[in-house]
Amino acid sequence: MSAKMSASRKQAFFTALRATGNQTLAAEAAKVSPSWVCLHRAQDPEFGREMEECLGEARERLGAHPERRPPSGWGFL
């Protein structure tokens, strides 16, 4: 895979990330590898900033609904 991501694929990734809050699921939806996302995030500050923004939106939206929270004891690894 090329080091460059098309604008439409990048948009698909960020849309899925906002919806799920899950980097792996978002990568799958955008048809890129999770390792590519990690590499791009580390090398491109703008990409990393947008990822943090998407994750924050997802946490805020999903966290507002207690029935959508994981069972007790499930935390961030």
N, C-alpha and C positions, 0 to 999 in steps of 0.2 A: 504494500500500500504506500502511496505517495505520502510525503511528510505534510503536504498541504491538504486541507479539507475544503470541499466545495462549500459555498455559502448556504446552499439548500441543505446539505448534510449537517452543517454546523447548526443551522436553525432547527432541524429535526432533533438534534441532540439536546439543545437547550430547552426546546418545548417538552420533550420527554422528561428531562431532568426536573423541570418545574412541576410537572404532573406527578412524578413518582418520588422525587427526592433520592433516587437511587442511581448512582453513576453507572453501574453495570447494566441495568435495564435500559438506561438512556443510550448507552453505547450500542447495545444490541438493536434498539429501535433505529438508530442512525446508521447502522451497518458499519461501525468502526470497532476496533478492538479496545477493550478496557485499558490495556497497556499503552496504546496510542494516546488515549485521553490523558493518562497520567503524565506521559512524556510531554504532550502539548501543553498541559497545564503548568508544568515546571518550566517550560521554555518560553511561554507567551504570557506575560503578565495580564494582558487584556482578557485572554481566554480564561485565566484563573480567576480574575475579578468577576467575570460574568458567571462562571460556575458558582462562586460563593454567593452571588446574588440569587441565582436560581435555587440553590440549596436553602438559602434563608427563606425565600418565598414558600418553598415546599414545607419546610419545618413549621412556619407560621400557619399555613393553611391546614396542614394535616394534624398539627398539634392542637388545633382549636376544636377538634372532634375527638373526645375521649374514646369513643368506640373504634377509632382507627389507630389507636396507640398499640404498640406491641405489648405482650404480656409482661408482668413485673419480672425484673431480672434480665430482660433483653436490653442491653445498652449498646453503646458504640464500642466497637472493638479497637 
